[in-house]
Amino acid sequence: MEGFFAPFVAAEFIFISTTGAGLIVYSFLKTFPDGSFRTFLQDFVKTTVLCAHPFGHAIMWKFYGGTGFLLGMIPLMVLYSRLFTEGDDNPVVVWIKYFKRVIPLWLCLLKTVVQLFAGLAAYRFGMFLYRTELHDHFSTKITENAAGRCTSTLNVPIVQGFLIEMAGTAFVTWFAAQSLTGNKAVDGAIKVANTGIVVVAGFYSTGSFLHPPKASGITFGCGNTPSTYHVVVYWLGPLVGAWLSSQLQNRFKLERISDSSKKGTKAE
């Protein structure tokens, strides 16, 4: 017996609970005066919501595979990007800003620390939602957590894991910086789909987190993966990827589809 609710319903419960709770707090923060304090709080809430989504993604992947994961992840992230428009939700984005000299190092480091604590808070929130036991998967994870058991997502040698997280991060963030069609909604959907495909491609190797706090909140100390390996793969890998992305964004740009069409028409 798989539990009272279908896996899809249980996953949607996680998505709605995490996004809804975050949105309430996030909307309240908009009443605060502009400044660093409000920015840090927005970073924390936004990152917590994003890092809690995998508790629903895990169910979609387990019962519906990579296709099910994408069907749940793409609309969720499109909605998320429209609801949470202010603040940063990934140290990778913050470090790209630093590498491009948009923000100073001290601000970059503070934002990273805030996001790290958000990733840890997201794990606590996700496990709290699992206690509803709407599905057997929830109960299994609660039991594993109580026994101090969790499975490492690093299934390849450390160097390979580092390269996978680095390359995935560099490509996804470079692609996200491109203007593809001139339509923000269409561009956003394409970029989210691209991220989802990259995650699916690397899932069985490293989990393809591309997000240090998310990886640490969920998998730090799991299995037989040493803490140093975790830091190299899930922190150093993405941050080197961030630097590489900042360089690629300055040198290589995709041409808008509409611009390409115009050039083809003129050539004719």
N, C-alpha and C positions, 0 to 999 in steps of 0.2 A: 504494500500500500504506500502510495507516494505522498500521503498527507491530505488534508481536507481540501486545500485549494490547488488548482493546476499550477505548474511551475511558472507559466506566463503571468498569472494573476499575482503570485507571490513576488515575482520580479517587479511588476508594476507597483505593488505596494511599497517596495523599497525605493523605486524611482520617485514616486509621488511624495512619500514621506520625507526623503532627503531634500528634494527640490523645494517642496512646500515649506518645510521648516526653515530652510535657508533663506527662502524668499521673504518670509515674514521678518526675520532679523535684518536681512539686507535692506529691505524697504524702510525699516525703522532707522537704520544708519544714515539714510539719505537726509534725515532731518538734522543731522549733526552738521556743524559748520565745517567748511572745507579746511583741510590741513592734514598733516602727517598722521595724526591720531586716527582720523576717520579713514584714511587710506589703508593703514595697517589693519584696522578692523574689517574693512571690506575685503582685503586680501585674505584674511583669516576665514571669513564666512564663505567666500567664493571657493577657496581651496578646499575647505571642509566638505562642501557639497560635492565638488568634483571627485574628491578622494573617497567619498562614501558610495558613489554610483557603482563601483565594482562589486559591491555586495549583491546588487541586482544582476549585473552582467554575468557574474559567476553562475547564477542559476540558468540564465539564458544559454550560456555556453554549454553547461553540463547536459542540459536536456534537449537543446535544439542545435548544438554545434556552432560553427563559425557563422553560418548564415543567420541563425537565430540571434546571435550576438549582434550582428550588423543591423538586423531589423529592429532591435531594441535600442542600439546605441545611436544610430544616425538621427532619428527624430528627436530623441532625448537631448542630444548635444546641440541640435539646431535650436530647440526651444531654450535650452540653457544659455546659449550665446545671446539670445534675444532678451532674456530676463535679467541676466547678470552682466551688465555692460560696463561697469566701472570696477577698477581694481585688477590685480594680477592673480592668476590661479596656479602658476607653475614657475619654479625658480628658473627654468630654462628661458622663459620669456623675459624674466628680470635680468638674467645674465646677458642675454642678447642686447638688451637696452644698455647695459654697462659696456659691453664690448663695442657698441656703436656710439659710446660717449653721450648717451641720452641722460643717464643718471650717474651720480658719483658712487664710488665703491662702498662707502659706509651705508648708503641707502640700499644698495644691492644686497649687502650682507644682512641688514636688518629685515628686509623683506623675505629673504631666504629662511631666516630663523623663524619668522612668523608662520611661513608656509609649512615648515617642518612640524611645528606644533599643531598646525591645522591637520596635517596628515595623520598624526597620532590621535587627535581628537576624532577624526573621521572613523578610525578603526573602532573606537569606543562607541560611537553613535551607531555604526553598522551592527556591532554585536548586540547593542541594546535592542535594535529592531528585530534581530534574529530571535530574541527571547519571546517574541509573539508566537513563534513556532507555527506559522501558517503553513509550513511545508516541512517534510522530513529533512530536507537539506539544512534548514535552519537548526533543527535539533541536533543534527550530526556536527555542525560547526560549533554549537554551544558545548557539546560534549568534548570535542577536540580542544577547545579553548580552555575548558576547566582542567583538562589533563595536561595542559602545556604542550599539546601536539599540534604542529602545523607543518605543511609541506612546502619545501623550497621550490621556487619557480625557476631556479637556475639549473638547467639540465645540460649545459654545454661547458667546456673549459672556460676559465676566466677570461682569457684573451678573446675568444670568440664571442663571449657574452658582452664584453666591453665594446667590441666592434659593432655588434648588432644594435645595442642601445645607442651608441654614438651615431651610427649611420642612420638609424630610424629617426632619431631626434633631429638630426641635421636636415634630412629630406622633408620630414613633416613640417617643420617650422619654416624652412625655405619656401615650400609650396604654399604654406598659409600666408606668406607675405606677398604673393603674386596677385595681380589683378587679372582675372581670367575672362570675364564676360562684361564687366562694367555694371553688373547687377549684383548688389551686395547679398541678397537672399540666395540667388543661384550660386554665387561664388562660395558662400558659407556652406551650403549643402554639399557642393563638390569637395570642398576642403575637409569637411567632417568625414565624408565617405572615404577620402584618401587616407585619412588618419586611421579609420577603422580597418581598411585593407592592410595597412602596414602592421597594425596590431595583430591581426589574424595571421599574417605571414610569419611573425616572430613569436607567436604565443607559446609554442611548445619548446622554444629554445630558452627564452628568458622571461616569458610572460609579456614581453614587449610593453613595459610600463611607460617608458619615455617621460617619466615624471618621478623624480627622486622621492618626495614626501609620500606619494601614493605607494611606491614600492616599499619604503621603509615602514610605513604604517601597517601594511598587510603582511610583509614577508621577512622583516628583519628578525634574525635569530631563529628562523625556521629551518628544519631539516639539518643537514650536515654542512650547510654553507657558512664558512667562517665570516665574521663581521667585516674583515678586511676585504674579502671577495665581494661582499654585498656593496660596500662603499665604492670599490673600483668599478663594478658593473653598473650599479644603479645611480651613483652620484657622479663619479668622474666621467663615465661614458656619456651621459646626457649633457654635462657641462662642457665637455670638449666638443660635443655635437653642436652646442649653442654657439661656441666660438666659430666653428666651421660654417654654421648657418649664417652668422653675421658677415662672414667674408663672402659667401656665395650670394647673399642678397645684394651686395655692392657690385658684384661682377656679372651675375647672370640673372636675367629677367625673362619671364615668359611673356610673349606677345599676346595681347587680347585677341580673342577670337574675332571680334568685330573689326579690329584693326587689320587683321590678316585678310579678312574678306574684302575690305576696302582696297588694300594693296593689290589683291588679285584682280579686282574689278578694273582698277586703273591700268594694270599691266595689259589687260585684254583690250 
